[in-house]
Amino acid sequence: MESFWLNSDTFPQYDRLKGNHKTGVLVIGGGITGILCAYRLHKQNIPYILVEADRICNGITKNTTAKITSQHGLIYNKISQMYGTSKAALYLKANEYALSEYKHLCNTIDCDYETKDSYVYSLNYRSKLTAELDTLNNIGFPATYETNIPLPFHTAGAIKFPNQACFNPLKFIQEIIRELKIFEHTRIISISKKGALTGHGTILADKYIVCTHFPFINTHGSYFLKMYQQRSYVIAYKNAPDYNGMYIDESGNGLSFRNYKDYLLVGGGGHKTGKKGGDWQVISSFMKKNLPQATKVYQFATQDCMSLDGIPYIGQYSKNCPDLFVATGFNKWGMTSSMLSSIILSDLVTGKTNQYASLFSPSRNMLHPQLITNIYNATVNILNPFGKRCPHLGCSLKWNAAEHTWDCPCHGSRFADDGKLIDNPATGNLKK
Ligand code: FES
């Protein structure tokens, strides 16, 4: 496991789970979401097992930029337009709660936690920012409009969220996993009334939580219709300015900035997985022009599940599956969303009500314009007779020249040059 955040050698290794077992809650997936779910169950003395198909934190978690903020682009005006101001207020309350939980936990953990202000800037559209600010002011949140932005280019201004945070996610996880019951190299093949089938036995649980980034069970929930995946690129620079905050463009194609120690992390070049778009080159060109003294020291890429309405799917996997739960569709805001998932799901699996559950319910209305786009895109790529086929649902794969991978434009599975699975929802390698 190579990561900007931590040397993999410092992470513990866990055994494979063999034989048949029973437990209260089976958490599937050892990224930050699964780990936080397990941590919360552990603290409440609820029996659980966490299983990871590979090594823990070896997927998306190790490639996050680790911004802990309730400012998720210009989401509040969007939610207010779709579902009303009270839902926007609830989304804010939920994410501020997740932020406060990190703050509380990080009090006693050495994980480079820092309180920082967060900014969403716009290059040209002041009106988008003022609409967001109006919604936030209606909700009663102390966001402000800032015009003096220290970035090396002109902006129309930015919305500032005070007192947000960032940290080193792997240092944080390294501490909270100490007492957890974790098994690695334990892939779940299927789940039925008889339990979760691994390659070496069965785990029978009262409840199951799927935290595998993209949910791997296709027969329920229609996640392959209600999500697509997006790739983003990050370069870490030295000899670059400290902007003392976290900055992101409101436009999906813009750049983001955040400092960590004496590094500046610049994100950008995002595109839909399997589609043409930017990559590290976009960031490199920008830096060469605007901050030529900066030295590139590390680069990485990440992948995010995008929901239909910009709100994550956290809750019951589908209406027909009372014992199966899911957390996915974090729309690039994985830190607060993973904490929130652990808060909501640890309540739901123990039969408690949770005030945020209905807003994040995966069974909410799917009728959004993005659904049509997802269906059209999948149909076109399934019918395309050319190219290698994705083992998930058979779409035609595209070659990603920047990363030397085969990427699926339908739901975002990715494969190495030799066919080895990198990113789900596919569950196996390419056929030779
Ligand atoms: Fe679904 Fe490729 S990821 S068909």
Residues whose N, C-alpha, C, O or C-beta is under 5 A from the ligand:
A	BS01	FES	C390 H392 L393 G394 C395 C408 C410 H411 G412 S413 P425 A426
